[in-house]
Amino acid sequence: MRRGKKAGGKTGRDALDEYSGRIVNAALAEDVGPGDITTEAIVSSGLKGHAGILAKERFIVCGLIFAEKVFTSLDPGIKFKRRVKDGDTVKRNEVIATVSGRMRSILSGERVALNFLQRLSGIATLTGEFVKKTRGTDVMILDTRKTTPCMRIAERYAVRVGGGVNHRFGLFDAILIKDNHIKAAGGVTKALGHVIERAGGKYRGAPRVEIEVGNLKEAQEALAGNAGVIMLDNMDIAEMKKAVRLIGRRALVEASGGVTLDNVKRIASTGVDFISVGALTHSARAVDISLKVG
């Protein structure tokens, strides 16, 4: 739950730069493979031109580094000019960026570049809608691990661009005891006890222990076990308010489960510190963007 959180030993910005090159190359290998046979058959190798990347609706832009690397990885001679920056809100028919150089390279990179921009801008835009709904409160909107495999760094970046905050990156950087852990351990008290007994110094660098609870009894047990963060999972508003009062300020409180744009303001009003929203990354709609050759 920290801005600029480390991922894989690097800062968020460094990790994004390194990762974007790797994931772009993988995406190009998947789509272009040994060659774009349609473009090669139709467009002469020496033909040069330019194209504009256009917004077809209003949204928050995210993913320009990926789009640029698509074209420059295909052809170092391509010139990619950003007309806006990540985090800007654009309107319909606004030019996001221009691309100039060999037409073969522009056409071969079109779909992969748009896929990155549409997906990541969609996540940033949806995140921005959740953040706007909770404006005026102290609540932070968090993402989850419900990300596209191998796209987590990019999708978490999009959440930050939209104004959200990243939860733990993976299983290795924070202790979060979920319902199945609790069942396997034999209850909330035993699960928290095992963390103390078995962890020793191994997880000393990890942030405070978080545990998921489904009712007030479990919340009381979590407090007794000195949990640092208590996640209220799928509680209704009335029970959530009772849990927040019970916990007081003895632990941070996160709400999770069934969060929508329709109810997020009511959840924020209960006094929780965080609201985690899986939909930010697993259900964001790709925004409408097109590339038009000039």
C-alpha positions as CSV (number, residue, x, y, z in Angstrom):
1,M,0.0,0.0,0.0
2,R,2.8,2.3,-0.9
3,R,3.4,4.7,-3.8
4,G,6.5,4.0,-5.9
5,K,6.7,0.6,-4.3
6,K,9.6,-1.7,-5.2
7,A,9.0,-4.6,-7.6
8,G,11.6,-7.2,-8.1
9,G,14.3,-5.1,-6.4
10,K,13.9,-2.0,-8.6
11,T,11.9,1.2,-8.1
12,G,8.6,1.4,-9.9
13,R,10.0,3.7,-12.7
14,D,13.1,1.6,-13.3
15,A,11.1,-1.6,-13.3
16,L,8.6,-0.1,-15.8
17,D,11.3,1.0,-18.2
18,E,13.1,-2.4,-18.2
19,Y,9.9,-4.4,-18.2
20,S,8.3,-2.4,-21.1
21,G,11.1,-3.4,-23.4
22,R,10.8,-7.1,-22.5
23,I,7.0,-7.2,-22.7
24,V,6.9,-5.3,-26.0
25,N,9.4,-7.6,-27.6
26,A,7.3,-10.6,-26.5
27,A,4.2,-9.0,-27.9
28,L,5.8,-8.3,-31.2
29,A,7.1,-11.8,-31.4
30,E,3.5,-13.0,-30.8
31,D,1.9,-10.7,-33.4
32,V,4.5,-10.1,-36.1
33,G,6.4,-13.3,-35.7
34,P,8.8,-13.8,-38.6
35,G,7.2,-11.0,-40.6
36,D,4.0,-9.1,-41.5
37,I,3.2,-10.9,-44.8
38,T,0.3,-8.6,-45.7
39,T,2.2,-5.4,-45.3
40,E,5.3,-6.8,-47.0
41,A,3.2,-7.8,-50.0
42,I,1.4,-4.5,-50.4
43,V,3.8,-1.7,-49.2
44,S,7.2,-1.0,-50.8
45,S,10.1,-1.2,-48.4
46,G,11.2,2.4,-49.1
47,L,7.8,4.1,-48.6
48,K,7.8,6.6,-45.8
49,G,4.8,8.4,-44.2
50,H,3.2,9.4,-41.0
51,A,0.2,8.6,-38.8
52,G,-1.7,10.0,-35.9
53,I,-2.9,8.1,-32.8
54,L,-6.4,9.4,-32.0
55,A,-8.6,9.2,-29.0
56,K,-12.2,8.2,-30.0
57,E,-13.6,9.0,-26.6
58,R,-12.7,10.8,-23.4
59,F,-10.3,9.0,-21.1
60,I,-7.1,9.1,-19.0
61,V,-4.1,8.3,-21.2
62,C,-1.7,5.6,-20.0
63,G,0.9,3.5,-21.8
64,L,2.8,5.8,-24.1
65,I,6.1,4.3,-23.2
66,F,4.8,0.9,-24.5
67,A,3.4,2.3,-27.7
68,E,6.7,4.2,-28.4
69,K,8.8,1.1,-27.8
70,V,6.6,-1.0,-30.1
71,F,7.5,1.2,-33.1
72,T,11.2,1.9,-32.1
73,S,11.8,-1.8,-31.5
74,L,10.5,-2.7,-34.9
75,D,12.5,0.2,-36.5
76,P,15.0,2.5,-34.7
77,G,14.4,5.0,-37.5
78,I,10.8,5.6,-36.5
79,K,10.0,9.0,-34.9
80,F,7.3,8.8,-32.1
81,K,6.2,12.2,-30.8
82,R,4.0,12.3,-27.7
83,R,1.3,15.1,-27.9
84,V,0.1,14.4,-24.3
85,K,1.6,12.6,-21.3
86,D,0.4,9.7,-19.2
87,G,-2.2,10.9,-16.7
88,D,-3.7,13.6,-19.0
89,T,-7.4,13.4,-19.8
90,V,-8.0,13.6,-23.5
91,K,-11.3,14.2,-25.4
92,R,-12.7,12.6,-28.5
93,N,-10.6,13.1,-31.7
94,E,-7.7,14.5,-29.8
95,V,-4.3,13.4,-31.1
96,I,-2.3,11.4,-28.5
97,A,0.9,10.9,-30.5
98,T,2.2,11.0,-34.0
99,V,4.4,8.3,-35.7
100,S,6.6,8.9,-38.8
101,G,9.0,6.8,-40.8
102,R,8.8,3.7,-42.8
103,M,5.2,2.8,-43.6
104,R,5.9,-0.9,-43.2
105,S,7.0,-0.4,-39.6
106,I,4.1,1.9,-38.8
107,L,1.6,-0.6,-40.1
108,S,3.2,-3.7,-38.5
109,G,3.3,-2.0,-35.1
110,E,-0.2,-0.5,-35.2
111,R,-2.2,-3.2,-33.4
112,V,0.3,-4.0,-30.7
113,A,0.8,-0.4,-29.9
114,L,-2.9,0.2,-29.7
115,N,-3.5,-2.9,-27.6
116,F,-1.1,-1.5,-24.9
117,L,-2.6,2.0,-25.0
118,Q,-6.2,0.8,-25.0
119,R,-5.8,-1.6,-22.1
120,L,-3.7,0.6,-19.8
121,S,-5.7,3.7,-20.5
122,G,-8.8,1.7,-19.7
123,I,-7.4,0.7,-16.3
124,A,-6.2,4.3,-15.6
125,T,-9.6,5.7,-16.5
126,L,-11.6,3.2,-14.4
127,T,-9.3,3.9,-11.5
128,G,-9.8,7.6,-11.9
129,E,-13.6,7.0,-11.7
130,F,-13.3,5.2,-8.4
131,V,-11.0,7.9,-7.0
132,K,-13.4,10.6,-8.1
133,K,-16.3,8.9,-6.3
134,T,-14.4,8.9,-3.0
135,R,-13.1,12.4,-3.3
136,G,-13.5,14.3,0.0
137,T,-12.6,11.2,2.1
138,D,-9.2,10.0,3.2
139,V,-9.8,6.5,1.6
140,M,-7.1,5.1,-0.7
141,I,-8.3,3.0,-3.7
142,L,-6.1,-0.1,-3.9
143,D,-5.5,-2.6,-6.7
144,T,-5.2,-6.4,-6.2
145,R,-3.3,-9.3,-7.6
146,K,-6.1,-9.9,-10.1
147,T,-4.0,-8.9,-13.0
148,T,-3.3,-10.3,-16.5
149,P,-0.4,-12.8,-16.2
150,C,2.9,-11.2,-17.0
151,M,1.3,-7.7,-17.2
152,R,1.3,-6.8,-13.5
153,I,3.9,-4.1,-13.6
154,A,2.2,-2.4,-16.5
155,E,-1.3,-2.7,-15.0
156,R,-0.2,-1.5,-11.5
157,Y,1.4,1.5,-13.2
158,A,-1.9,2.3,-14.9
159,V,-3.6,2.2,-11.5
160,R,-1.1,4.8,-10.2
161,V,-1.6,6.9,-13.2
162,G,-5.4,6.9,-12.5
163,G,-4.8,8.0,-9.0
164,G,-5.0,4.7,-7.2
165,V,-2.4,3.1,-4.8
166,N,-0.7,-0.3,-5.2
167,H,-1.3,-3.1,-2.8
168,R,1.4,-5.8,-2.4
169,F,3.1,-6.7,-5.6
170,G,3.0,-10.4,-5.1
171,L,3.2,-13.2,-2.6
172,F,6.7,-12.4,-1.6
173,D,6.5,-8.8,-0.3
174,A,3.7,-8.8,2.3
175,I,1.9,-11.2,4.6
176,L,-1.8,-11.3,3.8
177,I,-3.7,-14.0,5.5
178,K,-6.8,-14.9,3.4
179,D,-9.8,-17.1,4.2
180,N,-8.3,-20.3,2.9
181,H,-5.1,-19.7,5.0
182,I,-7.4,-19.3,8.0
183,K,-9.2,-22.5,7.3
184,A,-6.0,-24.4,6.7
185,A,-4.6,-23.1,10.0
186,G,-7.7,-23.7,12.1
187,G,-8.9,-20.2,12.7
188,V,-7.9,-16.5,12.8
189,T,-6.1,-16.8,16.2
190,K,-4.0,-19.8,15.1
191,A,-3.2,-18.3,11.7
192,L,-1.8,-15.2,13.3
193,G,0.0,-17.3,15.9
194,H,1.7,-19.3,13.1
195,V,3.0,-16.1,11.5
196,I,4.8,-15.2,14.8
197,E,5.9,-18.8,15.6
198,R,7.1,-19.8,12.1
199,A,8.2,-16.6,10.5
200,G,11.1,-15.9,12.9
201,G,13.3,-13.2,11.3
202,K,12.5,-14.3,7.7
203,Y,9.8,-11.7,7.1
204,R,11.2,-9.0,9.2
205,G,11.4,-6.6,6.2
206,A,7.8,-7.2,5.2
207,P,5.2,-4.6,6.1
208,R,2.6,-5.1,8.9
209,V,0.6,-8.4,8.8
210,E,-2.8,-8.2,7.2
211,I,-5.6,-10.6,7.8
212,E,-9.0,-11.0,6.1
213,V,-12.1,-11.3,8.3
214,G,-15.7,-12.0,7.5
215,N,-17.5,-11.1,10.7
216,L,-17.2,-9.2,13.9
217,K,-16.0,-12.2,15.9
218,E,-13.1,-12.7,13.5
219,A,-12.3,-9.0,13.6
220,Q,-12.1,-9.2,17.4
221,E,-9.7,-12.2,17.1
222,A,-7.6,-10.3,14.6
223,L,-7.3,-7.4,17.1
224,A,-6.3,-9.7,19.9
225,G,-3.6,-11.2,17.6
226,N,-2.1,-7.8,16.9
227,A,-2.9,-7.7,13.1
228,G,-1.7,-4.5,11.6
229,V,-4.3,-4.4,8.9
230,I,-7.8,-6.0,9.1
231,M,-9.5,-6.6,5.8
232,L,-13.3,-6.6,6.0
233,D,-14.3,-9.1,3.3
234,N,-17.8,-8.9,1.7
235,M,-19.4,-7.2,4.7
236,D,-22.5,-5.1,4.2
237,I,-22.4,-1.4,5.1
238,A,-24.0,-1.8,8.5
239,E,-21.6,-4.6,9.6
240,M,-18.7,-2.7,8.2
241,K,-19.5,0.4,10.3
242,K,-19.7,-1.9,13.4
243,A,-16.3,-3.4,12.6
244,V,-14.7,0.0,12.1
245,R,-16.1,1.1,15.5
246,L,-14.9,-2.1,17.1
247,I,-11.4,-1.8,15.7
248,G,-11.1,1.9,16.5
249,R,-7.7,3.0,15.5
250,R,-5.9,-0.1,16.8
251,A,-5.4,-1.3,13.3
252,L,-5.8,-0.1,9.7
253,V,-8.9,-1.2,8.0
254,E,-9.4,-2.3,4.4
255,A,-12.7,-3.0,2.7
256,S,-12.8,-5.6,0.0
257,G,-15.3,-7.6,-2.1
258,G,-18.2,-6.5,-4.2
259,V,-17.0,-2.9,-4.6
260,T,-18.6,-1.0,-7.5
261,L,-18.8,2.6,-8.6
262,D,-22.4,2.6,-7.2
263,N,-21.4,1.6,-3.7
264,V,-17.8,2.8,-3.2
265,K,-18.8,6.2,-1.8
266,R,-21.0,4.5,0.9
267,I,-18.1,2.1,1.7
268,A,-15.7,5.0,2.0
269,S,-18.2,6.7,4.4
270,T,-17.8,3.8,6.9
271,G,-14.4,5.1,8.0
272,V,-12.2,2.4,6.4
273,D,-8.7,3.4,5.4
274,F,-8.5,1.4,2.2
275,I,-10.8,0.0,-0.4
276,S,-9.4,-2.7,-2.7
277,V,-11.0,-3.1,-6.1
278,G,-10.2,-6.1,-8.2
279,A,-12.2,-4.7,-11.1
280,L,-9.6,-2.0,-11.7
281,T,-7.5,-4.6,-13.5
282,H,-9.7,-7.6,-14.1
283,S,-12.7,-5.8,-15.6
284,A,-11.5,-2.5,-17.0
285,R,-12.9,-1.8,-20.5
286,A,-10.4,-1.1,-23.2
287,V,-10.9,2.5,-24.4
288,D,-11.4,3.4,-28.1
289,I,-8.2,4.5,-29.8
290,S,-7.3,4.4,-33.5
291,L,-4.2,5.0,-35.7
292,K,-4.9,6.9,-38.9
293,V,-2.3,7.1,-41.7
294,G,-2.0,10.7,-43.0
